[in-house]
């Protein structure tokens, strides 16, 4: 009975951490995407509008990353320890990029000469996106772990597969950023964003399909899960949903359906995230550490659940209220077009 309860609690926390990760990827993903897109414009007034669209929300979006790290440390300390040991370099690069990104955002607002801070903000956004992608790619490609110990070298996370995943994450964030700018802007910026969304969407769906096929080709466990009648059905459903979302996204972009374009961009991420989760479940670190093996004691999980069960609804309500208050278009002088 105790084993069943512990397994149920571990699965609940697996879902909660997955939810936190997904919320972070979507909410911080689009503002990282806007940062990447800011590198592609030389028009300072356009860039100012792009930055203004993020002013009231960007720092709150990163709260989910802090909550995710704390929850992972408490609920699955073994995974937290092994991941930091194996992925120390990309994680540190990501954190420094996010720090410099925040500094650049604030300093740009008060600076008379904005070029330096524009570049720091844009490149920090790009580096943070690539670091997240390469860490995730290194994780799902498998790390050199024997028992509970990391046996790989300091560069084990880097491979052609992880580099492809990093490119996919950057393309996905760019897609989210472009569809977000569709909602928040008008005129020239919106037209440019639609074109950028098209290109990012094509690149993203190609990379998603390539990553899934690559994982099935070289990872025996993922291939076995795909071949299984039950899990294979859900995997095929997720891939079909990603393709459908891509088709609906292109339709929304063509007809300039602003909210629908962002919605279908999120669905592409959701379908991709679900496919990876289903393909590797119940492993948290593929072929090495399962969620039951990594989970804390039942008492710890229950204690944390009592706190997080209150905190997550509060954060969701706050975030929803924040987006409601700051809804609407960011205006730009017509002469800027």
C-alpha positions as CSV (number, residue, x, y, z in Angstrom):
1,X,0.0,0.0,0.0
2,X,2.8,2.4,0.9
3,X,4.5,1.7,-2.4
4,X,1.3,2.5,-4.3
5,X,0.9,5.8,-2.5
6,X,4.5,6.7,-3.1
7,X,4.1,5.8,-6.7
8,X,1.0,8.0,-7.0
9,X,2.7,10.9,-5.3
10,X,5.8,10.6,-7.5
11,X,3.6,10.7,-10.6
12,X,1.7,13.7,-9.3
13,X,4.9,15.5,-8.8
14,X,6.1,14.4,-12.3
15,X,3.0,16.0,-13.7
16,X,3.4,19.2,-11.6
17,X,7.0,19.7,-12.7
18,X,6.1,19.0,-16.3
19,X,3.4,21.6,-16.0
20,X,5.8,24.2,-14.5
21,X,8.3,23.4,-17.3
22,X,5.7,23.8,-20.0
23,X,4.4,27.1,-18.5
24,X,8.0,28.5,-18.3
25,X,8.7,27.5,-21.9
26,X,5.6,29.2,-23.2
27,X,5.6,32.3,-21.0
28,X,9.3,33.0,-21.0
29,X,9.6,31.5,-24.4
30,X,7.8,34.3,-26.2
31,X,9.7,37.1,-24.5
32,X,13.0,35.3,-25.3
33,X,11.7,35.0,-28.9
34,X,11.0,38.8,-29.0
35,X,14.6,39.3,-27.8
36,X,15.8,37.1,-30.7
37,X,13.7,39.0,-33.1
38,X,15.0,42.3,-31.9
39,X,18.3,41.4,-33.4
40,X,16.7,41.3,-36.9
41,X,15.6,44.9,-37.0
42,X,17.7,48.0,-37.4
43,X,14.7,50.3,-36.8
44,X,15.1,51.7,-33.3
45,X,11.4,52.7,-33.1
46,X,10.3,49.2,-34.0
47,X,12.7,47.8,-31.4
48,X,11.3,50.2,-28.8
49,X,7.8,48.9,-29.4
50,X,9.0,45.3,-29.2
51,X,10.7,46.0,-25.8
52,X,7.7,48.0,-24.5
53,X,5.4,45.0,-25.2
54,X,7.5,43.1,-22.6
55,X,8.0,45.7,-19.9
56,X,5.2,44.6,-17.6
57,X,5.5,40.8,-17.9
58,X,9.0,39.6,-18.7
59,X,10.3,39.3,-15.1
60,X,7.2,37.6,-13.8
61,X,7.5,35.0,-16.6
62,X,10.9,33.9,-15.2
63,X,9.3,33.2,-11.8
64,X,8.3,29.8,-13.2
65,X,12.0,28.9,-13.7
66,X,12.7,29.6,-10.1
67,X,9.7,27.6,-8.9
68,X,10.7,24.7,-11.2
69,X,14.2,24.5,-9.8
70,X,13.1,24.6,-6.2
71,X,10.4,21.9,-6.8
72,X,12.8,19.7,-8.7
73,X,15.3,19.9,-5.9
74,X,12.7,19.0,-3.3
75,X,10.7,16.3,-5.2
76,X,13.4,14.7,-7.2
77,X,16.8,15.6,-5.6
78,X,18.7,12.8,-7.4
79,X,17.7,14.2,-10.8
80,X,18.5,17.7,-9.6
81,X,22.0,16.7,-8.5
82,X,22.8,14.6,-11.6
83,X,21.5,17.2,-14.0
84,X,23.5,20.0,-12.5
85,X,26.6,17.8,-12.5
86,X,26.1,16.7,-16.1
87,X,24.7,19.9,-17.5
88,X,26.7,22.4,-15.4
89,X,28.1,24.4,-18.4
90,X,24.9,24.9,-20.4
91,X,22.9,25.7,-17.2
92,X,25.5,28.3,-16.1
93,X,25.5,29.8,-19.5
94,X,21.8,30.0,-19.4
95,X,21.7,31.7,-16.0
96,X,24.4,34.2,-16.9
97,X,22.6,35.0,-20.2
98,X,19.3,35.6,-18.3
99,X,21.1,37.8,-15.8
100,X,22.7,39.9,-18.6
101,X,19.4,40.0,-20.4
102,X,17.7,41.5,-17.3
103,X,20.5,44.1,-16.9
104,X,20.3,45.1,-20.5
105,X,16.6,45.5,-20.4
106,X,16.8,47.9,-17.5
107,X,19.9,49.8,-18.6
108,X,18.5,50.3,-22.1
109,X,15.5,52.1,-20.7
110,X,17.7,54.7,-19.1
111,X,20.5,54.9,-21.6
112,X,20.9,57.6,-24.3
113,X,23.0,55.3,-26.4
114,X,21.0,52.2,-26.7
115,X,22.9,50.1,-29.3
116,X,25.1,48.3,-26.8
117,X,22.2,47.3,-24.6
118,X,20.1,46.3,-27.6
119,X,22.8,43.9,-28.7
120,X,23.3,42.5,-25.1
121,X,19.5,42.0,-24.7
122,X,19.1,40.3,-28.1
123,X,22.2,38.0,-27.9
124,X,21.5,37.1,-24.3
125,X,18.0,36.0,-25.3
126,X,19.5,33.9,-28.2
127,X,22.2,32.4,-26.0
128,X,19.7,31.6,-23.2
129,X,17.4,29.9,-25.7
130,X,20.3,27.8,-27.2
131,X,21.6,26.9,-23.8
132,X,18.1,25.6,-22.7
133,X,17.8,23.6,-25.9
134,X,21.2,22.0,-25.8
135,X,20.7,21.1,-22.1
136,X,17.4,19.5,-22.9
137,X,18.8,17.8,-26.0
138,X,21.7,16.4,-23.9
139,X,19.3,15.2,-21.3
140,X,17.0,13.2,-23.6
141,X,19.9,11.9,-25.7
142,X,21.2,10.1,-22.6
143,X,24.0,11.0,-20.1
144,X,26.8,8.8,-18.9
145,X,25.3,7.6,-15.6
146,X,26.2,4.5,-13.7
147,X,23.9,3.8,-10.8
148,X,23.4,7.2,-9.2
149,X,26.7,8.7,-10.4
150,X,27.5,10.8,-13.5
151,X,30.4,9.1,-15.4
152,X,30.5,11.3,-18.5
153,X,33.0,14.0,-19.2
154,X,32.3,17.7,-19.0
155,X,31.3,17.9,-22.7
156,X,29.0,14.9,-22.7
157,X,25.9,17.0,-23.2
158,X,27.1,18.3,-26.6
159,X,26.3,16.3,-29.7
160,X,24.8,16.8,-33.1
161,X,21.4,15.7,-31.6
162,X,21.5,18.2,-28.8
163,X,22.6,21.0,-31.2
164,X,19.6,20.2,-33.4
165,X,17.3,20.3,-30.3
166,X,18.9,23.7,-29.4
167,X,18.1,25.0,-32.8
168,X,14.5,23.7,-32.5
169,X,14.1,25.5,-29.2
170,X,15.4,28.8,-30.6
171,X,13.1,28.5,-33.6
172,X,10.1,27.6,-31.4
173,X,10.8,30.6,-29.2
174,X,11.1,32.8,-32.2
175,X,7.7,31.5,-33.4
176,X,6.1,32.3,-30.1
177,X,7.7,35.7,-30.0
178,X,6.5,36.5,-33.6
179,X,2.9,35.4,-32.9
180,X,3.0,37.4,-29.6
181,X,4.0,40.5,-31.5
182,X,1.1,39.9,-33.9
183,X,-1.2,40.3,-30.9
184,X,0.6,43.3,-29.4
185,X,1.6,45.4,-32.4
186,X,0.1,46.7,-35.6
187,X,1.2,48.1,-39.0
188,X,4.8,47.4,-40.2
189,X,5.9,45.5,-37.1
190,X,2.9,43.1,-37.3
191,X,3.5,42.5,-41.1
192,X,7.1,41.7,-40.5
193,X,6.2,39.4,-37.5
194,X,3.8,37.4,-39.7
195,X,6.6,36.7,-42.2
196,X,9.0,35.8,-39.4
197,X,6.3,33.5,-37.9
198,X,6.0,31.7,-41.2
199,X,9.7,30.9,-41.5
200,X,10.0,30.0,-37.8
201,X,7.0,27.7,-38.0
202,X,8.4,25.8,-41.0
203,X,11.8,25.4,-39.4
204,X,10.2,24.3,-36.1
205,X,7.9,21.6,-37.5
206,X,10.8,20.2,-39.6
207,X,13.1,20.0,-36.6
208,X,10.4,18.5,-34.4
209,X,9.8,15.7,-36.8
210,X,13.5,15.2,-37.3
211,X,14.2,15.0,-33.6
212,X,11.4,12.4,-33.0
213,X,12.6,10.2,-35.9
214,X,16.2,10.6,-34.8
215,X,15.3,9.6,-31.2
216,X,13.4,6.6,-32.4
217,X,16.3,5.6,-34.6
218,X,19.1,5.7,-32.1
219,X,17.3,5.3,-28.7
220,X,16.1,1.7,-28.2
221,X,13.7,2.5,-25.4
222,X,12.0,5.3,-27.3
223,X,11.7,3.0,-30.4
224,X,10.2,0.3,-28.2
225,X,7.7,2.8,-26.7
226,X,6.7,3.9,-30.3
227,X,6.3,0.3,-31.3
228,X,4.1,-0.5,-28.3
229,X,0.4,-0.4,-29.2
230,X,-0.7,1.8,-26.3
231,X,2.1,4.3,-26.0
232,X,2.6,4.3,-29.8
233,X,-1.0,5.3,-30.3
234,X,-0.5,8.4,-28.1
235,X,2.9,9.2,-29.7
236,X,1.3,9.1,-33.2
237,X,-1.6,11.3,-31.9
238,X,0.9,13.9,-30.6
239,X,2.7,14.0,-33.9
240,X,-0.5,14.2,-35.8
241,X,-1.6,17.1,-33.5
242,X,1.7,18.9,-34.1
243,X,1.1,18.7,-37.9
244,X,-2.5,19.8,-37.6
245,X,-1.4,22.7,-35.4
246,X,1.1,23.7,-38.0
247,X,-1.5,23.7,-40.7
248,X,-3.9,25.7,-38.6
249,X,-1.1,28.1,-37.7
250,X,-0.3,28.8,-41.3
251,X,-4.1,29.4,-42.0
252,X,-4.2,31.8,-39.0
253,X,-1.2,33.7,-40.2
254,X,-2.6,34.0,-43.7
255,X,-5.8,35.4,-42.4
256,X,-4.2,37.4,-39.6
257,X,-6.0,35.7,-36.8
258,X,-3.9,37.1,-34.0
259,X,-5.0,35.0,-31.0
260,X,-5.4,31.8,-33.0
261,X,-1.8,32.1,-34.4
262,X,-0.4,32.3,-30.9
263,X,-2.7,29.5,-29.7
264,X,-1.6,27.1,-32.5
265,X,2.0,27.9,-31.8
266,X,1.5,26.8,-28.2
267,X,-0.2,23.6,-29.4
268,X,2.9,22.7,-31.4
269,X,5.0,23.0,-28.3
270,X,2.4,21.1,-26.2
271,X,2.3,18.2,-28.8
272,X,6.1,18.1,-29.0
273,X,6.5,18.2,-25.2
274,X,3.9,15.4,-24.7
275,X,5.5,13.2,-27.4
276,X,8.9,13.4,-25.6
277,X,7.3,12.8,-22.2
278,X,5.4,9.7,-23.4
279,X,8.4,8.4,-25.3
280,X,10.6,8.4,-22.3
281,X,8.2,7.7,-19.4
282,X,8.8,6.7,-16.6
283,X,12.4,7.8,-17.0
284,X,13.4,11.3,-15.9
285,X,16.9,10.8,-17.2
286,X,16.5,8.4,-20.1
287,X,17.7,4.8,-19.6
288,X,19.2,5.7,-16.2
289,X,16.9,7.2,-13.5
290,X,13.1,6.6,-13.2
291,X,10.8,9.0,-11.4
292,X,10.2,6.4,-8.6
293,X,13.9,5.9,-8.1
294,X,14.5,9.6,-7.9
295,X,11.5,10.7,-5.8
296,X,11.9,12.0,-2.3
297,X,10.1,10.2,0.6
298,X,6.3,10.2,0.7
299,X,6.3,12.6,3.7
300,X,8.4,15.1,1.8
301,X,6.2,14.9,-1.3
302,X,3.0,15.4,0.7
303,X,4.5,18.3,2.6
304,X,5.6,20.0,-0.6
305,X,2.3,19.3,-2.2
306,X,0.4,21.1,0.6
307,X,2.4,24.3,-0.2
308,X,2.6,24.1,-4.0
309,X,-1.2,23.3,-4.2
310,X,-1.8,26.8,-2.9
311,X,1.0,28.5,-4.7
312,X,0.4,27.4,-8.3
313,X,-3.3,28.6,-8.4
314,X,-2.2,32.0,-6.9
315,X,0.5,32.3,-9.6
316,X,-1.9,31.3,-12.4
317,X,-4.5,33.9,-11.2
318,X,-1.8,36.6,-10.8
319,X,-0.4,35.9,-14.3
320,X,-3.9,35.9,-15.9
321,X,-4.8,39.1,-14.2
322,X,-1.5,40.7,-15.3
323,X,-2.1,39.8,-18.9
324,X,-5.7,41.1,-18.6
325,X,-4.6,44.4,-17.2
326,X,-1.8,44.9,-19.9
327,X,-3.8,43.6,-22.8
328,X,-4.1,45.7,-26.0
329,X,-1.8,47.0,-28.7
330,X,1.5,48.9,-28.1
331,X,1.2,52.1,-30.2
332,X,3.9,53.4,-32.5
333,X,4.2,56.7,-34.3
334,X,2.9,56.2,-37.9
335,X,6.1,57.9,-39.2
336,X,8.1,55.0,-37.8
337,X,6.8,52.7,-40.5
